[in-house]
Amino acid sequence: MKFLKRAFANKLKLLKNRSYVRQDFNAIAIQCKNLADIGNTNAQFNLGLIYQDGRGFQQDSVEAAKWYKKAADQGHMASQFNLGVMYQDGKGVEQDFAIAVNWYKKAANQGHISSQFNLGVMYQDGKGVEQDFAIVVKWYKKAADQGHIASQFNLGAMYQDGKGVRQNKSIAKEWFGEACDNGDQDGCDNYRILNEAGY
């Protein structure tokens, strides 16, 4: 079984190689569909990707959402995130911010960094949930602690503005510095400004 999984995973990697011929995409997509039909969550997730990207089968966002949901219902973290994005953007499903938040929460509670960040954004913008800056800070912090650059920057902004936390420009400078160290120019600029102001 390990060999089968490894061989299948290697074939799926070929889907990312644009020089690979179309008929091979079709064969891989069919194999993926066969495994997805018997409940393999990784195959269901990958079939969602296949339909979303239109490689092997015709692009179909509705089918992509269907397969992501099958895997997401079984706890597949990346499927939960992708389904959240589809609900947030209204692709393949009717746009529904509350359902997007629900899927992001499921993935975020498993440690999915992008879901944690997206939850922060949803709470900051009040989309699908009541705006709550304390919860925004909670989710940005979880993602920032795992090295998510945008979360580090946004957390710095929350401390700088005193939203969801007591205003603390020294802590804001630290988070802007983290973002800067990870290559974010805006983080560098904000760090410099606060540093020059004596924080």
DRENDO-468464 format. One record per residue (C-alpha): residue number from 1; residue in one letter; chain; x, y, z. Coordinates in nm, 4 decimals. Layout:
<sites>
+-----+----+----+----------+----------+----------+
:   i : aa : ch :     east :    north :       up :
+-----+----+----+----------+----------+----------+
: NUM :  A :  A :        X :        Y :        Z :
...
+-----+----+----+----------+----------+----------+
</sites>
This chain:
<sites>
+-----+----+----+----------+----------+----------+
:   i : aa : ch :     east :    north :       up :
+-----+----+----+----------+----------+----------+
:   1 :  M :  A :   0.0000 :   0.0000 :   0.0000 :
:   2 :  K :  A :   0.2890 :   0.2392 :   0.0772 :
:   3 :  F :  A :   0.4285 :   0.1768 :  -0.2706 :
:   4 :  L :  A :   0.0884 :   0.2476 :  -0.4281 :
:   5 :  K :  A :   0.0584 :   0.5750 :  -0.2376 :
:   6 :  R :  A :   0.4135 :   0.6772 :  -0.3317 :
:   7 :  A :  A :   0.3625 :   0.5878 :  -0.7001 :
:   8 :  F :  A :   0.0321 :   0.7732 :  -0.7058 :
:   9 :  A :  A :   0.1874 :   1.0760 :  -0.5351 :
:  10 :  N :  A :   0.4683 :   1.0776 :  -0.7925 :
:  11 :  K :  A :   0.2140 :   1.0722 :  -1.0750 :
:  12 :  L :  A :   0.0240 :   1.3604 :  -0.9173 :
:  13 :  K :  A :   0.3444 :   1.5642 :  -0.9067 :
:  14 :  L :  A :   0.3507 :   1.5334 :  -1.2839 :
:  15 :  L :  A :   0.0266 :   1.7312 :  -1.2952 :
:  16 :  K :  A :   0.2286 :   2.0372 :  -1.1964 :
:  17 :  N :  A :   0.4699 :   1.9834 :  -1.4880 :
:  18 :  R :  A :   0.3175 :   2.1766 :  -1.7797 :
:  19 :  S :  A :   0.5386 :   1.9960 :  -2.0338 :
:  20 :  Y :  A :   0.3730 :   1.6635 :  -1.9508 :
:  21 :  V :  A :   0.1403 :   1.5546 :  -2.2331 :
:  22 :  R :  A :  -0.2380 :   1.5961 :  -2.2036 :
:  23 :  Q :  A :  -0.3188 :   1.2267 :  -2.2454 :
:  24 :  D :  A :  -0.1077 :   1.1447 :  -1.9402 :
:  25 :  F :  A :  -0.3072 :   1.4035 :  -1.7419 :
:  26 :  N :  A :  -0.6193 :   1.2146 :  -1.8459 :
:  27 :  A :  A :  -0.4803 :   0.8803 :  -1.7257 :
:  28 :  I :  A :  -0.3744 :   1.0281 :  -1.3933 :
:  29 :  A :  A :  -0.7093 :   1.2019 :  -1.3503 :
:  30 :  I :  A :  -0.8924 :   0.8727 :  -1.4124 :
:  31 :  Q :  A :  -0.6742 :   0.6898 :  -1.1571 :
:  32 :  C :  A :  -0.7352 :   0.9714 :  -0.9119 :
:  33 :  K :  A :  -1.1110 :   0.9530 :  -0.9698 :
:  34 :  N :  A :  -1.1109 :   0.5764 :  -0.9077 :
:  35 :  L :  A :  -0.9368 :   0.6233 :  -0.5722 :
:  36 :  A :  A :  -1.1569 :   0.9215 :  -0.4831 :
:  37 :  D :  A :  -1.4694 :   0.7178 :  -0.5530 :
:  38 :  I :  A :  -1.3683 :   0.4662 :  -0.2858 :
:  39 :  G :  A :  -1.3147 :   0.7400 :  -0.0253 :
:  40 :  N :  A :  -0.9420 :   0.8166 :  -0.0407 :
:  41 :  T :  A :  -0.9234 :   1.1716 :   0.0996 :
:  42 :  N :  A :  -0.5945 :   1.2607 :  -0.0707 :
:  43 :  A :  A :  -0.7366 :   1.1482 :  -0.4052 :
:  44 :  Q :  A :  -1.0553 :   1.3468 :  -0.3386 :
:  45 :  F :  A :  -0.8458 :   1.6556 :  -0.2646 :
:  46 :  N :  A :  -0.6323 :   1.6029 :  -0.5751 :
:  47 :  L :  A :  -0.9407 :   1.5451 :  -0.7866 :
:  48 :  G :  A :  -1.0666 :   1.8802 :  -0.6592 :
:  49 :  L :  A :  -0.7391 :   2.0348 :  -0.7783 :
:  50 :  I :  A :  -0.7696 :   1.8586 :  -1.1142 :
:  51 :  Y :  A :  -1.1192 :   1.9977 :  -1.1693 :
:  52 :  Q :  A :  -1.0235 :   2.3403 :  -1.0384 :
:  53 :  D :  A :  -0.7208 :   2.3646 :  -1.2702 :
:  54 :  G :  A :  -0.8768 :   2.1809 :  -1.5661 :
:  55 :  R :  A :  -0.5934 :   1.9321 :  -1.6073 :
:  56 :  G :  A :  -0.7012 :   1.5828 :  -1.7069 :
:  57 :  F :  A :  -1.0685 :   1.6776 :  -1.6986 :
:  58 :  Q :  A :  -1.2401 :   1.9920 :  -1.8179 :
:  59 :  Q :  A :  -1.2194 :   2.2757 :  -1.5644 :
:  60 :  D :  A :  -1.5298 :   2.2637 :  -1.3461 :
:  61 :  S :  A :  -1.5462 :   2.4631 :  -1.0220 :
:  62 :  V :  A :  -1.8685 :   2.2910 :  -0.9142 :
:  63 :  E :  A :  -1.7030 :   1.9485 :  -0.9395 :
:  64 :  A :  A :  -1.3926 :   2.0834 :  -0.7638 :
:  65 :  A :  A :  -1.6056 :   2.2035 :  -0.4720 :
:  66 :  K :  A :  -1.7879 :   1.8688 :  -0.4600 :
:  67 :  W :  A :  -1.4626 :   1.6727 :  -0.4251 :
:  68 :  Y :  A :  -1.3083 :   1.9164 :  -0.1797 :
:  69 :  K :  A :  -1.6203 :   1.8805 :   0.0351 :
:  70 :  K :  A :  -1.5976 :   1.5007 :   0.0357 :
:  71 :  A :  A :  -1.2403 :   1.5221 :   0.1657 :
:  72 :  A :  A :  -1.3118 :   1.8181 :   0.3946 :
:  73 :  D :  A :  -1.5963 :   1.6288 :   0.5617 :
:  74 :  Q :  A :  -1.3387 :   1.3629 :   0.6531 :
:  75 :  G :  A :  -1.1096 :   1.6239 :   0.8118 :
:  76 :  H :  A :  -0.8704 :   1.6854 :   0.5202 :
:  77 :  M :  A :  -0.7168 :   2.0186 :   0.6176 :
:  78 :  A :  A :  -0.6149 :   2.1499 :   0.2732 :
:  79 :  S :  A :  -0.9594 :   2.0607 :   0.1351 :
:  80 :  Q :  A :  -1.1223 :   2.2532 :   0.4180 :
:  81 :  F :  A :  -0.9096 :   2.5557 :   0.3306 :
:  82 :  N :  A :  -0.9773 :   2.5305 :  -0.0437 :
:  83 :  L :  A :  -1.3491 :   2.4917 :   0.0180 :
:  84 :  G :  A :  -1.3378 :   2.8003 :   0.2414 :
:  85 :  V :  A :  -1.1743 :   2.9961 :  -0.0401 :
:  86 :  M :  A :  -1.4384 :   2.8768 :  -0.2862 :
:  87 :  Y :  A :  -1.7181 :   2.9928 :  -0.0551 :
:  88 :  Q :  A :  -1.5418 :   3.3219 :   0.0098 :
:  89 :  D :  A :  -1.4965 :   3.3862 :  -0.3632 :
:  90 :  G :  A :  -1.8241 :   3.2284 :  -0.4792 :
:  91 :  K :  A :  -1.6508 :   2.9883 :  -0.7196 :
:  92 :  G :  A :  -1.8282 :   2.6570 :  -0.7753 :
:  93 :  V :  A :  -2.0641 :   2.7386 :  -0.4891 :
:  94 :  E :  A :  -2.2856 :   3.0287 :  -0.3975 :
:  95 :  Q :  A :  -2.0789 :   3.2903 :  -0.2155 :
:  96 :  D :  A :  -2.1342 :   3.2559 :   0.1587 :
:  97 :  F :  A :  -1.8897 :   3.4168 :   0.3998 :
:  98 :  A :  A :  -2.0330 :   3.2358 :   0.7030 :
:  99 :  I :  A :  -1.9727 :   2.8957 :   0.5453 :
: 100 :  A :  A :  -1.6247 :   3.0090 :   0.4381 :
: 101 :  V :  A :  -1.5494 :   3.1024 :   0.7998 :
: 102 :  N :  A :  -1.6739 :   2.7615 :   0.9152 :
: 103 :  W :  A :  -1.4370 :   2.5762 :   0.6809 :
: 104 :  Y :  A :  -1.1461 :   2.8063 :   0.7669 :
: 105 :  K :  A :  -1.2052 :   2.7372 :   1.1373 :
: 106 :  K :  A :  -1.1935 :   2.3622 :   1.0832 :
: 107 :  A :  A :  -0.8595 :   2.3880 :   0.9023 :
: 108 :  A :  A :  -0.7214 :   2.6601 :   1.1326 :
: 109 :  N :  A :  -0.7901 :   2.4463 :   1.4384 :
: 110 :  Q :  A :  -0.5689 :   2.1808 :   1.2783 :
: 111 :  G :  A :  -0.2893 :   2.4384 :   1.2419 :
: 112 :  H :  A :  -0.3392 :   2.5403 :   0.8774 :
: 113 :  I :  A :  -0.1550 :   2.8725 :   0.8560 :
: 114 :  S :  A :  -0.3379 :   3.0265 :   0.5599 :
: 115 :  S :  A :  -0.6726 :   2.9399 :   0.7199 :
: 116 :  Q :  A :  -0.5632 :   3.1130 :   1.0390 :
: 117 :  F :  A :  -0.4676 :   3.4220 :   0.8412 :
: 118 :  N :  A :  -0.7912 :   3.4173 :   0.6390 :
: 119 :  L :  A :  -0.9925 :   3.3874 :   0.9606 :
: 120 :  G :  A :  -0.8150 :   3.6950 :   1.0914 :
: 121 :  V :  A :  -0.9082 :   3.8824 :   0.7751 :
: 122 :  M :  A :  -1.2718 :   3.7660 :   0.7913 :
: 123 :  Y :  A :  -1.3050 :   3.8815 :   1.1534 :
: 124 :  Q :  A :  -1.1261 :   4.2079 :   1.0747 :
: 125 :  D :  A :  -1.3595 :   4.2813 :   0.7839 :
: 126 :  G :  A :  -1.6714 :   4.1434 :   0.9567 :
: 127 :  K :  A :  -1.7424 :   3.9034 :   0.6696 :
: 128 :  G :  A :  -1.9509 :   3.6042 :   0.7751 :
: 129 :  V :  A :  -1.8932 :   3.6926 :   1.1403 :
: 130 :  E :  A :  -1.9321 :   3.9918 :   1.3638 :
: 131 :  Q :  A :  -1.6229 :   4.2119 :   1.3512 :
: 132 :  D :  A :  -1.4074 :   4.1291 :   1.6542 :
: 133 :  F :  A :  -1.0546 :   4.2655 :   1.6763 :
: 134 :  A :  A :  -0.9593 :   4.0468 :   1.9744 :
: 135 :  I :  A :  -1.0322 :   3.7370 :   1.7647 :
: 136 :  V :  A :  -0.8455 :   3.8943 :   1.4730 :
: 137 :  V :  A :  -0.5370 :   3.9233 :   1.6925 :
: 138 :  K :  A :  -0.5767 :   3.5621 :   1.8109 :
: 139 :  W :  A :  -0.5739 :   3.4213 :   1.4562 :
: 140 :  Y :  A :  -0.3016 :   3.6513 :   1.3224 :
: 141 :  K :  A :  -0.0844 :   3.5547 :   1.6206 :
: 142 :  K :  A :  -0.1302 :   3.1818 :   1.5562 :
: 143 :  A :  A :  -0.0245 :   3.2251 :   1.1938 :
: 144 :  A :  A :   0.2488 :   3.4789 :   1.2738 :
: 145 :  D :  A :   0.4043 :   3.2403 :   1.5256 :
: 146 :  Q :  A :   0.4376 :   2.9906 :   1.2400 :
: 147 :  G :  A :   0.6185 :   3.2446 :   1.0212 :
: 148 :  H :  A :   0.3284 :   3.3754 :   0.8094 :
: 149 :  I :  A :   0.4619 :   3.7100 :   0.6877 :
: 150 :  A :  A :   0.1313 :   3.8894 :   0.6216 :
: 151 :  S :  A :   0.0101 :   3.7853 :   0.9664 :
: 152 :  Q :  A :   0.3275 :   3.9222 :   1.1241 :
: 153 :  F :  A :   0.2768 :   4.2537 :   0.9470 :
: 154 :  N :  A :  -0.0954 :   4.2696 :   1.0285 :
: 155 :  L :  A :  -0.0283 :   4.1836 :   1.3912 :
: 156 :  G :  A :   0.2196 :   4.4695 :   1.4040 :
: 157 :  A :  A :  -0.0497 :   4.6992 :   1.2679 :
: 158 :  M :  A :  -0.2983 :   4.5772 :   1.5309 :
: 159 :  Y :  A :  -0.0523 :   4.6616 :   1.8105 :
: 160 :  Q :  A :   0.0390 :   4.9920 :   1.6477 :
: 161 :  D :  A :  -0.3271 :   5.0969 :   1.6248 :
: 162 :  G :  A :  -0.4427 :   4.9361 :   1.9497 :
: 163 :  K :  A :  -0.7077 :   4.7222 :   1.7810 :
: 164 :  G :  A :  -0.7956 :   4.4069 :   1.9743 :
: 165 :  V :  A :  -0.5007 :   4.4655 :   2.2050 :
: 166 :  R :  A :  -0.3675 :   4.7473 :   2.4183 :
: 167 :  Q :  A :  -0.1698 :   4.9794 :   2.1935 :
: 168 :  N :  A :   0.1982 :   4.8951 :   2.2221 :
: 169 :  K :  A :   0.4293 :   5.0362 :   1.9581 :
: 170 :  S :  A :   0.7300 :   4.8424 :   2.0914 :
: 171 :  I :  A :   0.5504 :   4.5123 :   2.0288 :
: 172 :  A :  A :   0.4284 :   4.6495 :   1.6960 :
: 173 :  K :  A :   0.7914 :   4.7201 :   1.6041 :
: 174 :  E :  A :   0.8868 :   4.3611 :   1.6968 :
: 175 :  W :  A :   0.6195 :   4.2168 :   1.4664 :
: 176 :  F :  A :   0.7088 :   4.4558 :   1.1841 :
: 177 :  G :  A :   1.0687 :   4.3449 :   1.2368 :
: 178 :  E :  A :   0.9681 :   3.9789 :   1.2061 :
: 179 :  A :  A :   0.7888 :   4.0563 :   0.8800 :
: 180 :  C :  A :   1.0912 :   4.2548 :   0.7598 :
: 181 :  D :  A :   1.3284 :   3.9688 :   0.8460 :
: 182 :  N :  A :   1.1084 :   3.7454 :   0.6306 :
: 183 :  G :  A :   1.1328 :   3.9790 :   0.3323 :
: 184 :  D :  A :   0.8366 :   4.2160 :   0.3700 :
: 185 :  Q :  A :   0.9389 :   4.5679 :   0.2656 :
: 186 :  D :  A :   0.6377 :   4.7324 :   0.4325 :
: 187 :  G :  A :   0.7413 :   4.5608 :   0.7547 :
: 188 :  C :  A :   1.0899 :   4.7078 :   0.7137 :
: 189 :  D :  A :   0.9498 :   5.0539 :   0.6494 :
: 190 :  N :  A :   0.7211 :   5.0443 :   0.9531 :
: 191 :  Y :  A :   0.9995 :   4.9022 :   1.1692 :
: 192 :  R :  A :   1.2285 :   5.1893 :   1.0638 :
: 193 :  I :  A :   0.9608 :   5.4524 :   1.1337 :
: 194 :  L :  A :   0.8923 :   5.3164 :   1.4826 :
: 195 :  N :  A :   1.2608 :   5.2728 :   1.5530 :
: 196 :  E :  A :   1.3315 :   5.6345 :   1.4557 :
: 197 :  A :  A :   1.0452 :   5.7410 :   1.6826 :
: 198 :  G :  A :   1.2240 :   5.5756 :   1.9755 :
: 199 :  Y :  A :   1.0235 :   5.2528 :   2.0140 :
+-----+----+----+----------+----------+----------+
</sites>
